[in-house]
Amino acid sequence: MALYEHVFLTRQDAAPAQVDALTDQYKALVAAHGGKVTKTEYWGLKSLTFRIRKNRKAHYTLFNIDAPSAAVQEMERQMSISEDVIRFMTVKVEAHEDGPSAQMRRREDRERRDDRVEATEESN
């Protein structure tokens, strides 16, 4: 089976519970076609560089997928039909990255910097 990284964007007005439901739905779809989602990361609600279908923000979700190409094609077909998914991209990779993605590491670094700033302000 091939390895893929897949990112999809969900409408800004979707509730986090709806995003979780979509995530579970697509994971089940991949599993039904003989594949598996090895890692899922929710990156949060982020601003878009430009409007996509009248949305200025979107919920970002990452999948690391180990599946046959037919499973990925069916998932992409279902996403293109869905009104909640505004954009998606799948990239075939040689190997999945261990640990958190670069996006999650960046968030953790930012949180650590914020904690240091707060601690410095409290001590003054």
Secondary structure, DSSP 8 states (H G I E B T S, - for coil): -EEEEEEEEEETTS-HHHHHHHHHHHHHHHHHTT-EEEEEEEEEEEEEEEEETTEEEEEEEEEEEEE-HHHHHHHHHHHHH-SSEEEEEEEEESS--SSS-HHHHHHHHHHHHHHHHHHHHHH-
